[in-house]
Amino acid sequence: MKNYTRGVSRSTLILLRRQLCSSRPVFHNPVAPKLTETSQDELTHFNALASTWWDVNGPQRILHKMNLIRMDFIFNTVRTHLKLNPPGTPAEDQVYIPPFGLDLLPGAIKSRIIEDQELRRDEILADAKLSVLDVGCGGGILSESLARLNFIESVKGIDLSADVIEAAKLHKSKDPIFNGGKLTYELTAIEDLPTDEKYQIVTMFEMLEHVNYPSKVLLEALKRVEVGGWLFVSTINRDFISWFTTIFMGEHVLGIVPVGTHTLEKYINQSEIRDWLEQDPERKDSFQVVDVKGSIYLPAYGWKFTSTPDIGNYFMAIQRKK
């Protein structure tokens, strides 16, 4: 077996073991100037990447590839959990939802029920006008994709890097579809947004692993989700596999991610977010984790979902119940 740790200093490996074995409290609550603030080194790092953010073959090519499954995760989650018969729907207009598994029905009947349900989902989405807040939007890769969906009414992308916000605005200006104000960008922190500003969808993708106070950022995000709305998160579990794939291989061996993009001790296990939601009775009563999917990057294929959300990268969907 090839030894991928050859060339890595002994002190680096010792430090890695200490980081992996530490019981660092990931969710803590110290006071910070900006909750979404990252270190000056990381901010400088992302500012330097601004000019190449939209180069699909450049330093951000992994994000461009990941955006495909980002969109799949958001779209499939929202579509699957639509209320097909919302309160007030006349009986004659209601779609049949059997109180048992469809597999118990004859094939032809099952197919007809599924077809009717899918048509109702199409009708609901055609009339939907959802608002989106993209926190840590970077150069706008996800923001632009969401703004192109016909059931999205508005998208606001926010970030603390002035250079990447300018890159996002510049790229947006090249497409006349955004001239009507459907997509906007602001150089601001989430805690500086009005507290009564609510959204049906809030996204924080590849962002939590770069901030100093993730629990505070999550709290601010949850405050801005409307009842019935969604918070979508993606980040990285803190384990050896994650270090090996994202930092050692991704940054130092394959060079598919710029060196300095990731810091192991800032990674957050998906179980820690679940536990954090459960710790507070009010959060537990108001929010629920609906879905979590692992994801992995295969150089010859791209990004794909996995059935192991406890290893490597993962996506999480949190819905506000009330």
C-alpha positions as CSV (number, residue, x, y, z in Angstrom):
1,M,0.0,0.0,0.0
2,K,1.3,3.4,-0.9
3,N,2.4,5.5,2.1
4,Y,0.7,8.9,1.6
5,T,2.2,10.3,4.8
6,R,5.7,10.0,3.5
7,G,7.3,13.5,3.4
8,V,5.0,14.7,6.2
9,S,7.0,15.7,9.2
10,R,6.7,13.8,12.5
11,S,5.7,17.0,14.3
12,T,2.8,17.5,11.9
13,L,1.6,13.9,12.4
14,I,1.8,14.4,16.2
15,L,-0.2,17.6,15.9
16,L,-2.8,15.9,13.8
17,R,-3.3,13.1,16.4
18,R,-3.7,15.7,19.1
19,Q,-6.3,17.6,17.1
20,L,-8.2,14.5,16.3
21,C,-8.2,13.3,19.9
22,S,-8.9,16.6,21.6
23,S,-12.3,17.3,23.2
24,R,-12.4,20.8,21.9
25,P,-15.8,22.5,22.5
26,V,-16.8,23.3,19.0
27,F,-20.0,25.1,20.1
28,H,-19.1,27.9,22.5
29,N,-20.4,31.3,23.1
30,P,-17.7,34.0,23.6
31,V,-18.4,37.5,22.5
32,A,-16.9,38.3,19.0
33,P,-16.8,41.5,17.0
34,K,-18.5,39.6,14.1
35,L,-20.0,36.2,14.5
36,T,-19.2,35.2,10.9
37,E,-15.7,36.7,11.3
38,T,-12.8,34.4,10.3
39,S,-9.1,34.8,10.9
40,Q,-7.3,37.6,9.0
41,D,-5.2,34.9,7.2
42,E,-8.3,33.1,5.9
43,L,-10.0,36.4,4.9
44,T,-6.8,37.4,3.0
45,H,-6.8,33.9,1.4
46,F,-10.4,34.3,0.1
47,N,-9.8,37.8,-1.1
48,A,-6.9,36.6,-3.1
49,L,-9.1,34.0,-4.8
50,A,-11.8,36.6,-5.9
51,S,-10.5,37.2,-9.4
52,T,-10.6,33.5,-10.2
53,W,-13.9,32.6,-8.5
54,W,-15.8,32.1,-11.7
55,D,-13.0,30.2,-13.5
56,V,-14.5,26.7,-13.7
57,N,-11.0,25.3,-14.3
58,G,-9.4,27.4,-11.6
59,P,-8.8,27.2,-7.9
60,Q,-12.6,27.1,-7.2
61,R,-13.3,24.3,-9.7
62,I,-14.2,22.0,-6.8
63,L,-17.0,24.4,-5.7
64,H,-18.3,24.6,-9.2
65,K,-18.6,20.8,-9.3
66,M,-20.1,20.6,-5.9
67,N,-22.7,23.1,-6.8
68,L,-24.5,20.4,-8.8
69,I,-25.3,18.3,-5.7
70,R,-25.9,21.4,-3.7
71,M,-28.8,22.3,-6.0
72,D,-30.0,18.7,-6.1
73,F,-30.1,18.6,-2.3
74,I,-32.0,21.8,-1.9
75,F,-34.4,21.1,-4.8
76,N,-35.2,17.5,-3.8
77,T,-35.7,18.4,-0.1
78,V,-38.0,21.3,-0.8
79,R,-40.0,19.4,-3.4
80,T,-40.3,16.2,-1.4
81,H,-41.7,18.0,1.7
82,L,-44.3,20.2,0.0
83,K,-47.7,20.0,1.5
84,L,-49.8,18.6,-1.3
85,N,-53.1,19.3,0.4
86,P,-52.6,22.5,2.4
87,P,-55.3,23.6,4.9
88,G,-58.3,25.0,3.0
89,T,-57.9,22.7,-0.1
90,P,-61.4,21.7,-1.3
91,A,-62.0,17.9,-1.0
92,E,-62.6,17.6,-4.7
93,D,-59.1,19.2,-5.4
94,Q,-57.1,17.1,-2.9
95,V,-54.5,14.7,-4.1
96,Y,-54.9,11.2,-2.8
97,I,-52.2,10.3,-0.2
98,P,-52.7,6.7,1.0
99,P,-52.2,6.0,4.7
100,F,-50.0,3.0,3.8
101,G,-47.0,2.2,1.6
102,L,-47.6,2.5,-2.2
103,D,-45.8,-0.8,-2.7
104,L,-48.9,-2.5,-1.4
105,L,-50.9,-1.3,-4.4
106,P,-51.1,-2.7,-8.0
107,G,-48.5,-1.2,-10.3
108,A,-50.9,0.7,-12.5
109,I,-52.6,2.3,-9.5
110,K,-49.3,3.1,-7.8
111,S,-48.0,4.8,-10.9
112,R,-51.2,6.9,-11.3
113,I,-51.0,8.1,-7.6
114,I,-47.3,9.0,-8.0
115,E,-48.1,10.9,-11.2
116,D,-50.9,12.9,-9.6
117,Q,-48.6,13.8,-6.7
118,E,-45.8,14.9,-8.9
119,L,-48.2,17.0,-11.0
120,R,-49.4,18.7,-7.8
121,R,-45.8,19.4,-6.7
122,D,-45.2,21.0,-10.1
123,E,-48.3,23.2,-9.6
124,I,-47.3,24.2,-6.1
125,L,-43.7,25.1,-7.2
126,A,-45.0,27.0,-10.3
127,D,-47.0,29.3,-7.9
128,A,-44.3,29.5,-5.2
129,K,-42.4,32.7,-4.6
130,L,-39.6,31.7,-2.1
131,S,-37.0,34.1,-0.7
132,V,-33.4,32.9,-0.1
133,L,-30.6,34.1,2.1
134,D,-27.2,32.7,1.1
135,V,-24.8,33.3,4.0
136,G,-21.1,33.2,3.1
137,C,-22.0,33.5,-0.6
138,G,-18.5,34.0,-1.8
139,G,-18.4,34.9,-5.5
140,G,-22.1,33.8,-5.9
141,I,-21.9,30.4,-7.5
142,L,-24.8,29.1,-5.5
143,S,-26.7,32.4,-5.3
144,E,-26.8,32.7,-9.1
145,S,-28.0,29.1,-9.5
146,L,-30.8,29.6,-7.0
147,A,-31.9,32.9,-8.6
148,R,-32.4,31.1,-11.9
149,L,-35.1,28.8,-10.4
150,N,-38.6,29.9,-11.4
151,F,-40.0,29.2,-7.9
152,I,-37.4,31.5,-6.2
153,E,-38.6,35.1,-6.0
154,S,-35.4,36.7,-4.5
155,V,-31.9,35.8,-3.4
156,K,-29.7,37.8,-1.1
157,G,-26.1,36.8,-0.8
158,I,-24.0,38.1,2.1
159,D,-20.3,37.8,2.8
160,L,-17.5,39.5,4.8
161,S,-15.0,39.5,2.0
162,A,-15.2,42.7,0.0
163,D,-13.3,41.3,-3.0
164,V,-15.4,38.2,-3.5
165,I,-18.6,40.3,-3.1
166,E,-17.3,42.6,-5.9
167,A,-16.5,39.4,-8.0
168,A,-20.1,38.3,-7.4
169,K,-21.6,41.6,-8.4
170,L,-19.4,41.8,-11.5
171,H,-20.4,38.3,-12.7
172,K,-24.1,39.1,-12.0
173,S,-23.9,42.2,-14.1
174,K,-23.0,40.1,-17.2
175,D,-26.4,38.4,-17.3
176,P,-29.5,40.6,-18.1
177,I,-31.8,38.1,-16.4
178,F,-30.7,39.6,-13.1
179,N,-31.4,43.2,-14.0
180,G,-34.7,43.2,-12.3
181,G,-33.2,42.9,-8.8
182,K,-34.0,39.3,-8.2
183,L,-30.4,38.7,-7.0
184,T,-28.6,41.1,-4.6
185,Y,-25.3,41.0,-2.7
186,E,-24.3,42.8,0.5
187,L,-21.0,43.1,2.3
188,T,-22.4,42.4,5.8
189,A,-22.6,39.8,8.6
190,I,-25.7,37.9,9.3
191,E,-26.2,39.4,12.8
192,D,-26.3,42.9,11.2
193,L,-29.4,42.0,9.2
194,P,-32.8,43.2,10.6
195,T,-34.1,40.6,13.1
196,D,-37.5,40.7,11.4
197,E,-36.1,39.8,8.0
198,K,-37.2,36.2,7.4
199,Y,-36.6,33.8,4.5
200,Q,-38.1,30.5,3.4
201,I,-34.6,29.2,2.6
202,V,-31.3,30.1,4.3
203,T,-28.1,28.4,3.1
204,M,-24.7,28.1,4.7
205,F,-22.6,25.9,2.4
206,E,-18.8,25.4,3.0
207,M,-19.0,28.3,5.5
208,L,-19.2,27.0,9.1
209,E,-15.7,25.5,9.0
210,H,-14.3,29.0,8.3
211,V,-15.9,31.0,11.2
212,N,-14.7,31.3,14.7
213,Y,-18.1,31.0,16.5
214,P,-20.3,28.4,14.6
215,S,-22.9,28.1,17.3
216,K,-23.6,31.9,17.2
217,V,-23.8,31.9,13.4
218,L,-26.2,29.0,13.5
219,L,-28.4,30.8,16.0
220,E,-28.5,33.9,13.8
221,A,-29.4,31.8,10.8
222,L,-32.2,30.0,12.6
223,K,-33.7,33.3,13.7
224,R,-34.1,34.2,10.0
225,V,-36.0,31.1,8.9
226,E,-39.7,31.4,8.4
227,V,-42.0,28.8,9.9
228,G,-42.0,25.9,7.5
229,G,-38.8,27.1,6.0
230,W,-35.4,25.6,5.7
231,L,-31.8,26.0,6.8
232,F,-29.4,24.1,4.6
233,V,-25.9,23.5,5.9
234,S,-22.9,21.8,4.4
235,T,-19.5,21.4,6.2
236,I,-17.0,18.7,7.1
237,N,-16.7,16.1,9.9
238,R,-13.6,16.4,12.1
239,D,-11.9,13.1,11.5
240,F,-8.8,11.5,10.0
241,I,-10.6,10.8,6.7
242,S,-11.5,14.4,6.3
243,W,-8.0,15.6,7.0
244,F,-6.5,13.1,4.6
245,T,-8.9,13.9,1.8
246,T,-9.5,17.6,2.1
247,I,-6.2,18.9,3.5
248,F,-3.4,16.4,2.8
249,M,-4.6,15.0,-0.6
250,G,-6.8,17.9,-1.7
251,E,-4.4,20.8,-0.8
252,H,-1.0,19.3,-0.7
253,V,-0.9,16.3,-3.0
254,L,-3.5,16.7,-5.8
255,G,-3.6,20.5,-5.6
256,I,-7.3,20.6,-6.4
257,V,-8.0,22.9,-3.4
258,P,-5.8,26.0,-2.7
259,V,-3.4,25.5,0.2
260,G,-4.8,27.1,3.4
261,T,-8.4,26.7,2.5
262,H,-9.1,24.3,5.4
263,T,-8.3,24.0,9.1
264,L,-8.9,20.7,10.8
265,E,-9.8,22.0,14.2
266,K,-12.6,24.1,12.7
267,Y,-14.4,21.0,11.2
268,I,-17.7,20.1,12.8
269,N,-19.1,16.7,13.2
270,Q,-22.7,16.4,12.0
271,S,-23.6,14.7,15.3
272,E,-22.4,17.9,17.1
273,I,-25.0,20.0,15.3
274,R,-27.7,17.5,16.1
275,D,-26.7,17.5,19.7
276,W,-26.6,21.3,19.8
277,L,-30.1,21.5,18.5
278,E,-31.3,19.0,21.1
279,Q,-29.6,20.7,24.0
280,D,-31.9,23.7,24.1
281,P,-35.7,22.9,24.7
282,E,-36.8,25.9,22.6
283,R,-34.6,24.9,19.6
284,K,-35.6,21.3,20.0
285,D,-39.3,22.2,19.9
286,S,-39.0,24.6,17.0
287,F,-36.5,22.9,14.6
288,Q,-35.8,19.4,13.4
289,V,-33.1,17.8,11.3
290,V,-35.0,16.3,8.3
291,D,-32.2,14.9,6.3
292,V,-28.4,14.4,6.3
293,K,-26.4,13.1,3.4
294,G,-22.7,12.4,3.2
295,S,-20.8,13.5,0.1
296,I,-17.5,12.6,-1.5
297,Y,-15.4,14.0,-4.4
298,L,-14.1,11.4,-6.9
299,P,-11.5,12.9,-9.2
300,A,-12.7,11.0,-12.3
301,Y,-16.4,11.5,-11.6
302,G,-17.1,14.6,-9.4
303,W,-19.2,14.9,-6.3
304,K,-21.7,12.3,-5.3
305,F,-23.8,11.6,-2.2
306,T,-23.0,8.8,0.2
307,S,-24.9,6.9,2.9
308,T,-22.3,7.8,5.5
309,P,-22.9,11.4,6.8
310,D,-20.5,10.8,9.8
311,I,-17.4,10.7,7.5
312,G,-16.0,13.5,5.4
313,N,-18.3,16.2,3.9
314,Y,-22.0,16.3,4.6
315,F,-25.2,18.2,3.8
316,M,-27.9,18.8,6.4
317,A,-31.5,20.1,6.0
318,I,-33.1,21.7,9.1
319,Q,-36.7,22.7,9.0
320,R,-38.5,25.2,11.3
321,K,-41.7,23.6,12.7
322,K,-43.1,26.6,14.5
